[in-house]
Each structure stands twice: as C-alpha cells, then as structure tokens.
Amino acid sequence: MVRAVPPQRHEDPATKLYYYESPNARTACAVARHLDAPVEFERIDLTAGEHRRPDYLALNPNGKVPTLVDGDRVLWESPAIACHLALKAGSPLWPSAPEQQIEVLRWNHWNAAHFNRHAGALFFEHIAKPIFGLGAPDPAVVEEANKHLRHFAKVLDAHLQSRRYLLGDSLSVADFSVAAMLPWQRAARLPLDGYAGLGEWYARLEALPAWRQPYPDAGAVDMAA
C-alpha cells in the first residue's frame, strides 16, 4: 500500500520592517501593529548613521526609513508600505471599492505635496536640526511653513467637519498617513490649534492602541518626545 505524502509547507520569508521613532516610520509601524501583521521589526538608529550602512542602502538607496522587505519585494515610502500591508491582510484599511481607493491615493498625494510637506519643514527646523547638530531654525523657512500649513490645515479641517475619517465613516491607511506629523505637534510647533474637525479626527486616531504605541518595544518613545 502506497501512502500519500502530504505536500511540504514552505514558510514565507520573514516580512521585515526597518524603522526609527520618526514620523513616516512611525506611521508604517502603527499600521503594522493595527493589522497585527506578522512583521519582524528592525530598528535603524539614524543618530548612529545606520541608515548609511552599505547593506541598508542596498535595500533603500535613499537612505531613509521605513523600508519593508516582504519576500522578494522591497518597498520604500510609508504610504506604499501601509497600503501593501493592508491589502495583504485583506483589511478594510485598504478599501475594496475602486472609488475609495482613488480617495486614498488623493489624500496620500495631497499629504505628501502639501500638509506633510510643510509640517515636515517645521519638524526639521525645530526637532531634526537640534538632534543632528544642523544649526538653529531658519526664521524664513519657519514663517513660510507656518503660512502654508495653516492654509492646508483649513482644507483638512473643512473636509473633516462632517466626517469621522478622511473617507467618511471608515478608517483607512490615508488617515494614518495624513496624521504622521501630529504626534509632534507641540515639539515641532505646528500651528494647528483651533481646528475643531481636525482635532476631533486626530483624537479618534489617538484612541487606537496601535497609534499610541506603534513600536515593538513597549518602552520606546517618539523621537524628541
């Protein structure tokens, strides 16, 4: 009698997320934790220059975090990583309806071009410069960033007046991406007080355990916290 041999199971290579306690990497970590994704976290210490190691640059020639390695696929940029993880998990964080997917793309691009761009300029001037010894904040850059950030905060606030999340009633990867800089509102001196819709939306994100503590080390804190 010939006994059938069950097919061998081949485990997928570990999915590894390289991160630091900085805004965009924080977003990718938060999505991974929210999804309970089977991700191995590896910290890249920016202050020690680990992002300039040859082996890391071979994965991400930009020398930035985060980077996701999922089998043969290597992804940079936190919005792309968030979308990939949500799609792979079959999560509604990446919506199934094509028109909602377009909305995710719209808000991710808007964020990169406008909101995150100017909030990031203030983060660099008030937080990154002191940490990396890059000199004092540039008053002209700060003034310009404040002006533009206030304008785009009004756009975001108006959109959120009648919505719980960016896409309506459902949380999506776009919410995680657009909120990337907000944990540093005080430290980066982001001029975001007085925007009620924006504030209520962000409070909903702060209620998520994965947003409050996105890192694998329960004692880890945000950069410059």
Long-range contacts (C-beta under 8 A, 24 or more apart in sequence): 12-71, 13-71, 14-40, 15-39, 15-40, 15-68, 15-69, 15-70, 15-71, 16-40, 16-41, 16-42, 16-68, 16-69, 16-70, 17-41, 17-42, 17-66, 17-67, 17-68, 17-81, 18-42, 18-43, 18-44, 18-56, 18-59, 18-60, 18-65, 18-66, 18-67, 18-68, 18-69, 19-43, 19-44, 19-65, 19-66, 19-215, 20-44, 20-45, 20-46, 20-51, 20-65, 20-223, 21-215, 21-220, 21-221, 21-222, 21-223, 21-225, 22-46, 22-65, 22-223, 23-120, 23-123, 23-180, 23-181, 23-183, 23-184, 24-64, 24-65, 24-66, 24-77, 24-78, 24-180, 25-65, 25-66, 25-78, 26-180, 26-183, 26-214, 26-215, 26-222, 27-78, 27-79, 27-82, 27-176, 27-177, 27-179, 27-180, 27-214, 28-66, 28-68, 28-78, 28-81, 28-82, 28-85, 29-66, 29-214, 29-215, 29-216, 30-176, 30-208, 30-210, 30-211, 30-214, 31-81, 31-82, 31-85, 31-86, 31-93, 31-173, 31-176, 31-210, 32-85, 32-214, 33-209, 33-210, 33-213, 33-214, 34-93, 34-176, 34-208, 34-210, 34-211, 35-85, 35-86, 35-89, 35-91, 35-93, 37-85, 37-88, 37-89, 39-68, 39-85, 41-215, 41-216, 47-131, 47-132, 78-177, 78-180, 79-108, 79-111, 79-112, 79-173, 79-177, 82-173, 82-176, 82-177, 83-173, 86-173, 92-170, 92-171, 92-172, 93-171, 93-172, 93-173, 93-176, 94-172, 94-173, 95-167, 95-170, 95-172, 100-167, 100-172, 103-166, 103-167, 103-172, 103-174, 104-167, 104-172, 104-173, 104-174, 107-166, 107-167, 107-174, 107-177, 107-178, 108-173, 108-174, 108-177, 108-178, 110-178, 111-174, 111-177, 111-178, 111-180, 114-148, 114-152, 114-155, 115-149, 115-152, 115-153, 115-156, 115-178, 115-181, 116-177, 116-178, 116-180, 116-181, 117-148, 118-145, 118-146, 118-148, 118-149, 118-152, 119-145, 119-149, 119-181, 119-182, 119-188, 119-190, 120-181, 121-145, 122-146, 122-149, 122-188, 122-189, 122-190, 123-181, 123-184, 123-188, 126-187, 126-188, 126-189, 127-184, 127-187, 127-188, 127-223, 127-224, 130-224, 131-223, 131-224, 142-189, 146-191, 149-190, 149-191, 149-192, 150-191, 153-191, 153-192, 153-195, 153-198, 154-195, 156-195, 156-197, 156-198, 157-195, 157-196, 157-197, 157-198, 158-197, 159-197, 160-197, 160-198, 160-200, 160-201, 161-196, 161-197, 163-201, 164-201, 164-204, 165-201, 165-204, 166-201, 171-204, 175-201, 175-205, 176-205, 176-211, 179-205, 179-211, 183-222, 183-225, 184-222, 184-224, 187-224, 187-225
